[in-house]
Amino acid sequence: MLQRIQTVYLLLASICMVVSLLTHLAVFTIGGEIVRFEAMGFYLNEEIIFSTWGLFIVGNISAILSVIIVFLYTKRMLQIRLAAINIFMILGYYGLIAFYIYMRNPEVNSAFQNIGVGIVTPFVAMILTYLAIRKIGADEALIRSLNRIR
């Protein structure tokens, strides 16, 4: 049932994760020079100084998983389980962000300048995935109640 509201929620969650992968997560200074933190790495003057491929892979898996969940509409319980796994993947994405920032923080004179939109969009994706779980659960409850009537 591709026309259901949970499809919209899951596709929007996937778009949010893609936006997080393509925009910068944070901007800070190290020794007076501006460093951008993106999902692919830390960039200084458009040159990568530290790679963060793990973060990029986890974000891609989460975005792809949201799309895969949409096409499993005949298996609602599997959809709910995979959506819950997707929420944990997004939490892992935040954990990796914190790890990479903590790992780079001990450098001399590092200070945050601003937080990018890429930090906020995974949180929106988590909320949208949770809403999709609720709607999928409501569909499952409706189907079960209809089976009870027969």
N, C-alpha and C positions, 0 to 999 in steps of 0.2 A: 504494500500500500504506500506508494511513493507520494501520494498527495496528502499525507497526514502531517500534522503540525510538528511531530517529532523529527520528521525529515528536515524541515526548515531549521529546527534547533540544531540538529547535527551538522548540517551543511554550514550554518553560521559559525558553529564551533570550529569546524575545519578551516574556514576562512580566517577566523581569529588566530589560529595557530600559524597559518601561512603568513599573516601580517606580522606576527611576532618573529618569525624566522627572517623576514625581509627587512625589517626596520631595526634601528639601534635600540639596545636594551638600556644602556646607560652611557653617559659621557662624564669622564673625570680627567683630572690633570695629574700628571706624574712629572715632577721637576719642572713645572711651568709649561709643559707641552700637553696639548689636548689629545686624549686617547678615547676612541669610541669602542664600546663593547657591543658586539653583535653576536648572533648565534654561531657564526663561522669563526669568530676569533676577536682578538683585540687589535685594533687598527691605529697606527700612528702615521699620520701623513699619507693615508691611503695604502699603507704597507702593513701587512700582517706582522705583528710582533709576537703573538701567542695564539696558537690554534685551539679552538674549542669544538672539535668535530663531534664529540659525544653529545653536546648540547644540541647541535644541529640534527643529529640522528634521532634523538629522543623526540624532538619537536616534529620531525617528519613522520615518525611512526604514529604519533598522536593524531596528526592531521589526516593521515591515510586511514587510520583505524576509524575515525569518525565517518568517513565516506563508506568504508566497508560495512559498518553497522547499518547504514541506511538500506543496503541491499539484502540484509538478512531479515526482512520483514515477516517472513513466514515462521521464523524461530524467535519468538518474542523473549523467552527466557535467556537465550543466548545473547540477544541484543542487550538485555539488561546487564548481564555479566560483563560483556565486552565494554559497555559504557562505563561501568564501575572501574574496570581495568584502565580505561582511558582517563578517568579522573585521577587515578593513582599515577599514571604516566605524566600527567600535567603537574602533579605535585612533585614528581621526580625531576621534571623540567625546572621547577622553581628551586629544588634542592641543588641541582647542578649549577644554576645561576649563582646561588649563594656560595657554593663551593669555589667556583672560579673567581668570584669577587674576593672571597676571603683569601684565596691562594695568591692573588695579585696585590692585595692590600698592603702587605708588609713593606712594599717598595717605598723608597724615600719620598716624602712630600706628596703622597697621593691623596686627593680629595675629590669628592663627588661634585659635579657641576649640576647635572640634572638627570632625571630618570626618563627614559624614553617610553614611547607608546608600546613597545614590545614587552614591557614588564606587565602592563595592565591587561593586554588582550588574552593571555592564557587564563587569567582569573575569570574573564567574561566567558571564555570557552568552557571552564569548569561549571559555571552557573548554567549555561545553555545545555551542557551534557546532563546535568542533574535534572533540569526541566524535561529533557527528552526521556530520561529514566522514568520520571513520574507519569508521563503520557503513555509510554510503552506499558507500564504497569497497569494503568487504567484500561488500556485496550485488552490486556490479558485478563483482567478482572471481568470485563464485559463479555469476552468470549467464554470464560468459565461459567458465568451466570447463564448465558444462553444455552450452554451444554447441559446445565442442571435442569433447565425447564423441559428439555426434551424428554 
